Amino acid sequence: MNAVSEVSATPPASPVPGRIWRFGDNVDTDAMAPGLYMKAGIDELARHCLENLRPEFPRDVRRGDIVVGGSNFGVGSSREQAPQALRHLGVAAVLAPSFAGLFYRNAINLGLPVLVCAGADALADGATAAFDLDGACLRLDDGSSIACEPVPDFLRALLHAGGLVPHLKARLSAPSGPA
């Protein structure tokens, strides 16, 4: 059974050890959400996520895995299906030295943690690590950790809620205080 049918779209509540998947600079949204599959549902689209860069990725990625990109990760069109496909596949986080602005915000809005991480280039493809959103770091199996730039509290709240829409639903359904 492939990862698409095994993984729910809800991110793990606690750090789950996963494999690091390395990608280079300027990975564009077309590689994550290929245009040929844009009219299909998220299941089909996710089955082709990043396959032109690493054909095994959509088949072998598992819940808790971490995507490590190079500079300008998520460049290209503003398709929010790009971070949606990664999240659907169970990716715990995307770490990179820099992100395209639209991809970064789309990822946060959809509940996919994306962290600027200057030390990302030191992470080895295939290594096992656990992502810690609140600690803004990646803890490797060898006991070392790589620090990332902390996510501001208001964005972290969105991520913990599962994205912008679940965050707003929770806020709007919360009982209001005294008038």
N, C-alpha and C positions, 0 to 999 in steps of 0.2 A: 504494500500500500504506500502511495507517495505522501509527501508532507502536506500537500494541499488538503487532502481529505482527513488527515489526522489532527490538524491544528485548528483550534477555534480562533476567532479574531480577537479574543481578549488577551491582553498581555499578562505574563506571569506576575503574581503579587510579590513574590520574593525572588531573589537571584537564583536562576537556574543555570548550572554550568552548561556552556555551549561551545561550539567550534567557532573559531575565527575564520572568516572568509575575506581574503584580501582582494582588493580591486585597485586599479590605478587612478590617475588624475582624470578629471573631466568626464566621469561616468555620467551619461545623460539620461534624462527621464525616458527617452525612447527605448533605451536598453532595458529599463525596469518595467515599462508598460508599452510593449511593441504595438505600433499602430495597427497592424494586421489583426490584432485581437481586442481592440478597444471596444467593439460593439458586443463582444461576448461578456458573460458575467465574470465576476472576480475570480471564481474558481479556474476558469479557462485562462484568463489573463495571467494569473499567478503561476500557472504551469509553464509560462514562457519568460518569466522574470529573469533578466540577466543571462539568458541562455546564449545570446550571441557573444558574450564575454567568457562565460564558463558554462558549457552545456550541461554539466552535472548539477549546477546550483539548484534549479527549481525541483529537481528530483531528490536531491540529498540533503537539502537544508532542513533543519529540525528546530522545534521550539527551543528558545533560549540561545540560538546561535547569534553571533555578532558579525555584522558587516563592517569592515574597515576599509574606508575609501581613501583616495588621495585628495589632493586639492580640488576645490570646486565641485564637490560631489553633488549630483542632482542638477547639473546645468541643463539647459534646454527648455522645452515647453513647460507650461505651468500645470501639467496633468497631475491631478491629485491621485490618480490611480497608481502612480509610481510608488509613493510611500504606502498606499493601501495594499498593494501587492506584497510588499516586504512584510508588512504587519500580518497579513493574511497567512503568509508562510510561517509565521511564528518568530520572526527575527526580533530579538530582545532590544536591540539598539543599533544605530549606525554611528560610528565614530570616524571623524575625518579632521584634517587640519583646517578645512574651510568648506562651506556649503554654498550652493546657489540659494539666494534669499527666498525665492518662492518655494523651492523644495523644502527648505528648513521649516517654513511656517506651515506648509501643507502637512508635513510629517507631524508636527506638534498638534495641529488641529485634529488629526486623525488618530492621535494617541501613540505614535511611534517616536520613542526617544531618539533624538539626534544631538550629539554632543561634539563640540569643537575640542579636538584632542591633538595638541602639538606633538605628543609622543606616539601617535598612531603608527608612524613609520617603523617603530621598533617592534611592533607586534607581528609575530610569525603566522603565516597562513597555516591553518590546521591545528594551531595550539588550542588548548582548552582554557576557558576563562569564564568568570561570572560577572555580569554587569550589575553595578550598584548605582541606581539613579540618584538616590539621596546623598550618597557619598561622592558622586560624580567621578567614579573611577571604574576601572576594570581590574578585577583580581584574578591573576593567573594561577594555574595549578602549582607552579613552583614557589608560591608564596609571595611573589612580587606583585606590585600593582602599578598601573599607569593612571596618572591623574588627568582629568579632563577639566575644562572650564565648567564651573557649576551652572546649573540651569536656574534662572531666577525663580523665586517662590511661586509667582503667579502662573508661570508656564509649567512648573513641576506639578501644580495642582491640576492643571488640564491633563497632564500625562497620567497622573494617578487616577483620574476619573475615567480614563480611556479615550480622551479627546475632548474637543470643544463642545460637541452636541451633548454627550452624556454629562459633562460638567455643567452646562447651562440647564439641562433638565433637572439635575439635582438641586441647583440653586433656586430655580423657579418653583420647585415643588416643596422646598423647605418652608416650614411654618415661619411667617414673619413675626417679628418682635412687636412690642407695644407701639401703637401709633403715636 
